[in-house]
Amino acid sequence: MIFASDLDRTLIYSQAFVNDYPAPVKAVETGDYYSYMTESAAELLKDLAGRLLFVPCTTRTVEQYRRIGFLQNELRCRYAVTSNGANLLVDGAPDAAYRSDMLKALAHNCAAGMDILQGFGRLSGAGWAGAMRHADEAFYYCIVERDNVPLDELAEFSDWAAKQNWHVSLQGRKLYLVPRAVNKWSALQRVLEMAGDDKVAAAGDSLLDLPLVQGADYAISPAHGELYEQYGGYQLDLHARSQSQSQSQSQSQLQSHKRSQCYLNPHPKCWRRVFTESFTDLPNNKQGACSRRHWIFTESSGLAAGEEIIKTVMQLLRPIE
């Protein structure tokens, strides 16, 4: 099995999440920026990486990824997906063939970056968005004043960008403009070919992780972030409400939700609540075929969620071993 996971706000967390945390934590990134895991999570991940192929999948640039000393010195990952899928590192070095194929797909399938920036410029004149940065010549991001973001206008821009095959994601104080050809699942497919494995457990918290969790056999998301807000929170509330209603009422509720069906966890450890979702727009989907995947949301959020995600993968691994 391959465990492909987003890093920031999924497995590792900034100083803001550490304040008053009751358990010991480990600094996995030091220097100008600090990131943390619980000490237990770091040890569990090292153990897990010895039993399967762990592939970090991050929106960080290559340079930013290399700042995480824990992954460079203690785990030494064979493969790593960086720049949201624009780069694939093999033994620490960029895979030139993959990069070339990605740039061709970007040129053929997505609108030019300058066109997207011009469209964004028409709504960013109020001073709520900082200078746009070009990350590894693949996507753009900027720092925003979250309270001043014109959400309605941004939603309209997002709809327009989607028609140009670009994705807009607002994560905390960062706004990302990412071409759809640049995604973590596409890069991971190259890893599957190289490693000769086809069973994937994936973890992520943001909409930029959606192609990754959609493509995986088992997906795990923390109880925070864009994916939880748009998918997990609603589903957990729906499950809770169904406990106090008649079977017919519960079935009516489930049918009214067009995209998913809520059910009790069928995995060996049944103390988590999950749902499956049917997708027809997966990056690797052919002829509109419908794929079903298991999607697990953690009970905890923040630093504790990172540890819970690793424990969940260990539980999924047991029947295979």
N, C-alpha and C positions, 0 to 999 in steps of 0.2 A: 504493500500500500504506500501511496505517496501522501504526505501531509503538506498541503500548500496553504500558507497563511499570510495574510496581511500582517503588518507589524504595528504601526502606530495606532493606538487606541483599540487594538485587538490583542496583541501579545505584549507590547511594551507601551509605557505611559510616561507622560511628562511629569514635572515636579508638581503641577497642580493636583494630580491624582494622589500624590504621596502624602500630602499634608494630613496629619492625624490618622494615617492608616495604622491599624493596630498590630500588624505583623511585620517581621523583618523584611526589608526590601534590598535588592541588589541593583547597583548602577550598571546598566549594560552599555550605556553610551556616556562618555565623559568628554570634557573639554569646554568649548563654548556652549554646547547644549548637553543637557542631561536627560536620559530616559531610564526607566526602571521596570523591573519585574519583581514579583515577590521572590524571596530566596527559594521558596519551595517550587515555584513555577520554573525558575532557571534550572534547578536540579532535575525536575521532571522532564523538561525539554531535552536536556542532555541525554537522559535515559531513553526517551522516546526516539531521538535521532539515531541512537544505536540500534533500533529495532525496525526502522523504516526509513524511507527517504524523505527528509525534511527540506522543503523548498520555500524560502522566504519570498514573498510576492509583495512588493511595496511600490508606492507612488514616488518614493524618494528617488532622487537622481543617483547615479553611480557613486558620485562623491559623497553624497549624504548617507548612502547605505554603508559605505566603508567606514563611516565614523562609529558604527556600532561595534565596539571592540569585542563584545561577547560573541558575536557571530563570526568575527574574523579570527579570533584567537582560541576560543574554547570549543566552538562547534565546527568551524571550517566547512561550511556548506559546499557541497560539490556544485550545485546549481543555485542560482538566485535570479529572480525576475525583478528588475528595477524599472524606474521611470514609467510606472503603470503598464509595463509590457513592451515598452519601446526598446529595452535592452535585456538580453539574456546573458548572464555571466556563467561561464563554465570554468571551474577551478579558479575563479576570481577574475577572469579575463572576458571581455565582451565577445560574443559569438558573432563574427562578421557576416556570416551567411544569413543568420536569422535577421540581423539588422538590415541587410540589403533587401530581404523579402518584405520586411515590415514597411520600409520606406516606399517600395513599389506599391504595396496595398494602400498606403496612405495617399499616394499621388493619384491612384486610379479611383478610389472609392470615397474620398472625403473632399469637401470644399477646401480651398486654400486658406491657410491660417490668417493671412492678411484680410480676407473677406470676413472671417469671423470676428477679428479684432475691430474692424470698421463697424460691424453690427453692434458689438458690445460698446463701442465708443459713443454710440448714439444715446445710451442710457446711463453712462457712467460719469456724466459731466458734473454731477452735484458734489463731487469731492469725497464720496463714501468709499471709493475704490482706489487703492494705491497703484503704483506702476506695475504693468503686466510683465511678468518674467517668462522667458522661453526656456523650458526645462529640457535639457538634452536634445534640443531641436525637435521635440516631439509634441509637446503640449504647453499650455500657458496656465499660469496661476498668479494671483495677486492677493494682497492682504486687504481686508475690507473692514469698515466700521459696521459691525453686525447690526447695531440698533438703527442705523440709517439706510440700510439696504432697501431699495424699493421693490419689495417682494413681488408685487403684481407685474411690474414691468420686467423683472428678472424672469418670471414665469413665462411671459410672452416671448422674451428673447430665447429662453430655453426651448420652447416649442419650435421657434424658427431654426435654431441651431440643430435640433434633432433632424429636421428635414435636409440639413446639409451634412448629415452623418457626423455631427459633433455632439458631445455630451457635456452638460453643465452640472457641476456639483458644488454645493456650498457646505463646507465642513468647518465648523467653528468660525474662525476669522479668515479662513482661506477659501477663495473661490477658484475652481478649476474649470478650464475649457479644454476638453480632451477629445480628439478625433476617435470615432468608434473603432477604427482599425487598430488603435493602440489600446489594448486591453490585456489583462493578466492571463485570461484563459487562453488566448491565442499563443502567448509565450509558453504557457505550461504544456500545451499540446506538443510543442517541440521537445520539451523535457520528457514527456511520455514516450515519444518516439526513441529518444536517446537511451532512456532507462529501461525500455521494454516492459513497462508496467501500465495498467489501464484502470486501476482502482484508486480513486482519489477522495480524500477527505479535505475540505477546504474551509477556511475561516476568514471572516471579514466583517467590517462594521459599516462601510459606506456604500453609496450607490456606485462608486468606481469599482467596488468588489463584486457587483452583481453578476457580471459575466462569469466570474470565477466560481461563485457559489451556485449559479445556475448549472454550470457544466459538471460540477462534482457529483459523485455518488452520494456523499454525505456532506452537508453544509452546516456550519456552526457559526452563530453570530452572538455577540454580547448583547446584554439587555441595555444597550445605549446606542446612539448613532442613527444614521439615516435609515439603515435597513430595519432596525428595530422599530423606529418611529413609523415607517411606511408599511411594514409587514408584521413584525413580531408582536408589537404592542396590541394591535387590533386582534390578532389571532388569540393571544393569551386572554384578553378580555372576553372574547367570544367563547372560549372554552370555559372560563369561569362562570359566565352567565348561563351556559347550557346546563350546568350542574343543578340549577335551581328551577329549571323549566321542564315541561313534559317532553317526551321523546319527539312528538310531532312538531312541537314548537322549535326544538333544537334543529330538526331536519330542515324546517322551513328557513331558519336562519342560515344554515350552511349552504342551502341551495341559492339563497339570495346573494351570497358572495361569489361573484362570477369566476374568480381566479383560483380559489383554493378550497381545500377541505380540511377541517380541523379534526384531529383524532388523537387518541392516547398513543404515546410512544411505543412502537412495535419493537424497538431495539431490546437487547437483553437486559439492560438497566432501564427500568420503566418509570423512574421517578422524575423524568423531565417531560415537559410538554412540547410537542413538535407538531408540525403540519407538513403535508406534501403539497406541492404546487405543480400545476401543469404548465409547461412552457412550449411555445411554438416558434420562438425567435432566438434560440440559442445560437451562438456563433458557429457551432459545428453541426447544427441541425440541417437535415436534408429534406427537401420536398415538404416542408411544413410539418414534419412528423412531431408527435407530441411526446415529450419526455417527462418522466416523473422522478422527482428527487426528494430525499429526506432532508428537512431543514430543521435544525435544533437551535433553540434560543436558550441562553444560559439563564439561570435563576438570579445570578449576581451581576453587578455592573462594575465598571472601573477596574482597578488592579485585580480584584478577586475574579473577575470574568476571564482574564487572561489565564489564570491558573485553572479555572474550571474548564476552559476550552481544551487545554492540554490533557486534563484527566478524561474528558469525554472521548478524545481520540484514542486514548489508551484503552478505554472500554470497548470502543468499536473494533480495536485491533485484536482483542482476545479471541473472538470466534474464528478469526483468520489464522491465528497462531495455533 
